[in-house]
């Protein structure tokens, strides 16, 4: 596959991951309504973002997750004000995951399944740990400016809890899906979509 075909494939796959993250975030979430008209949710949208970063690299995978979940925010009256925050934070999940997996762990240069598993796990946890720390923190200051201090403090406790649950379930799901998917893509001759 030449460089142009590879780039076109990556752009197409980014669109696919954007669509998947939108669907998973929007239709498979468990929304928790909070006082003051705010909400948080339990979802696996971050798993799609991480999976995209593992398969396509941080930039394309992060963009796919960021675009899909931002569109989900834009179509939800409760979340619409959080769309800019969502885009930046989800892009960062992808960039961190991709950096750890591909630049440091070099998962596509290895055939050692233990090495690949270790770095896929480290990268997934690293990207999602960033989100566990920064999503509630950025969300707190974002809500402080929009909703006022009491609502921001209440939402912070719920956001830390939901973000932690999302991170744990997303890390497990992305690793469990990535390992057999990677092997299946390589066996089928479609390994060219993997970030190299």
C-alpha positions in Angstrom: 0.0 0.0 0.0 1.5 3.3 -1.0 1.6 6.4 1.2 -1.4 8.1 -0.5 -3.6 4.9 -0.3 -2.5 4.5 3.4 -3.5 8.1 4.2 -6.9 7.7 2.5 -7.5 4.5 4.4 -6.6 6.2 7.7 -9.0 9.0 6.9 -11.7 6.6 6.1 -11.0 4.5 9.2 -11.1 7.8 11.3 -14.6 8.4 10.0 -15.6 4.9 10.9 -14.2 5.3 14.4 -16.0 8.6 14.7 -19.3 6.9 13.8 -18.7 4.1 16.2 -17.8 6.4 19.1 -20.9 8.5 18.4 -23.1 5.4 18.4 -21.5 3.9 21.5 -21.5 7.1 23.4 -25.0 8.3 22.4 -27.1 5.1 22.3 -25.3 2.8 24.7 -24.8 5.1 27.6 -26.3 5.1 31.1 -27.1 8.7 31.8 -27.2 9.9 35.4 -29.1 13.2 35.8 -27.7 15.6 38.4 -29.3 18.5 40.2 -29.2 21.8 38.3 -30.0 20.2 35.0 -26.5 18.7 34.6 -25.7 15.0 33.9 -22.9 12.5 33.7 -22.9 9.1 32.1 -21.4 5.6 32.1 -20.4 4.7 28.5 -17.7 2.9 26.4 -17.1 5.7 24.0 -13.6 6.1 25.4 -12.9 2.5 24.5 -13.6 3.2 20.9 -11.2 6.2 21.1 -8.5 4.0 22.6 -9.0 1.2 20.2 -8.8 3.7 17.3 -5.5 5.0 18.7 -4.1 1.5 19.0 -5.1 0.6 15.5 -4.5 3.8 13.6 -2.2 5.8 15.8 -2.8 8.6 18.2 -3.8 11.4 15.8 -6.3 9.5 13.6 -7.6 7.4 16.5 -7.9 10.4 18.8 -9.6 12.4 16.1 -12.1 9.6 15.5 -13.1 9.4 19.2 -13.1 13.2 19.6 -15.2 13.9 16.5 -17.8 11.1 17.4 -18.3 12.0 21.0 -18.3 15.8 20.3 -21.1 15.2 17.8 -22.9 13.2 20.5 -22.5 16.2 22.8 -23.8 18.6 20.2 -27.0 16.6 19.6 -27.7 16.3 23.4 -29.2 19.5 25.0 -27.7 18.5 28.4 -24.1 18.0 27.0 -24.0 20.6 24.2 -22.1 23.1 26.3 -19.4 20.6 27.0 -18.6 19.9 23.3 -15.3 21.9 23.2 -14.1 20.2 26.4 -15.1 16.8 25.0 -13.2 17.3 21.7 -9.9 18.4 23.4 -10.0 15.7 26.1 -10.9 12.8 23.8 -8.2 13.9 21.3 -5.7 13.8 24.2 -6.8 10.3 25.1 -6.0 9.2 21.6 -2.7 11.1 21.4 -1.4 9.7 24.7 -2.5 6.2 23.9 -1.0 6.3 20.5 2.3 7.8 21.8 2.7 5.1 24.4 1.7 2.2 22.2 3.5 3.2 19.0 6.4 5.6 19.9 7.5 4.0 23.1 6.1 0.4 23.0 6.5 0.1 19.2 3.7 -2.5 19.1 3.6 -2.7 15.3 7.3 -3.6 15.2 7.0 -6.5 17.5 5.7 -10.1 17.0 6.0 -10.9 20.7 2.4 -11.2 22.0 3.5 -10.6 25.6 5.3 -7.4 24.6 2.3 -6.2 22.5 -0.2 -7.0 25.3 2.0 -5.2 27.9 2.2 -2.0 25.8 -1.4 -2.1 24.7 -2.4 -2.3 28.4 0.1 0.4 29.4 -1.1 2.7 26.6 -4.8 2.1 27.3 -4.3 2.8 31.0 -2.1 5.8 30.3 -4.6 7.5 27.9 -7.6 6.7 30.2 -5.7 7.8 33.4 -5.2 11.2 31.8 -9.0 11.3 31.3 -9.7 10.2 34.9 -7.6 13.2 36.1 -8.4 15.9 33.6 -12.0 15.3 32.7 -13.3 16.0 36.2 -10.8 18.7 36.8 -11.5 20.6 33.6 -15.2 19.8 34.0 -15.2 21.3 37.4 -13.7 24.7 36.3 -15.9 24.6 33.2 -19.0 24.1 35.4 -17.9 26.6 37.9 -18.0 29.3 35.2 -21.3 28.1 33.8 -23.4 26.7 36.7 -21.9 28.3 39.8 -19.8 26.7 42.6 -22.3 24.5 44.4 -23.4 22.7 41.3 -19.7 22.3 40.2 -18.7 20.7 43.5 -21.6 18.2 43.4 -20.9 17.3 39.8 -17.2 16.8 40.5 -17.9 13.9 42.9 -20.2 12.2 40.3 -17.8 12.9 37.4 -14.8 11.4 39.3 -16.9 8.3 39.9 -18.3 7.9 36.4 -15.0 8.8 34.7 -13.2 6.1 36.8 -15.8 3.5 36.0 -15.6 4.5 32.3 -11.8 4.3 32.4 -11.7 0.8 33.9 -14.4 -0.7 31.6 -12.9 1.1 28.6 -9.4 -0.2 29.3 -10.6 -3.8 29.7 -12.8 -3.6 26.6 -10.1 -2.0 24.4 -7.4 -4.5 25.3 -9.8 -7.5 25.0 -11.0 -6.3 21.6 -7.6 -5.1 20.2 -5.5 -8.3 20.7 -7.7 -10.7 18.7 -8.6 -7.9 16.2 -5.0 -7.1 15.5 -4.2 -10.8 14.9 -7.3 -11.2 12.6 -6.3 -8.1 10.6 -2.8 -9.4 10.1 -4.0 -12.9 9.1 -6.5 -11.5 6.6 -3.9 -9.3 4.9 -5.6 -6.1 6.1 -2.7 -5.3 8.5 -2.0 -2.2 6.3 -4.5 -0.2 8.2 -2.5 -0.7 11.4 -0.3 2.3 12.2 3.2 1.6 11.0 
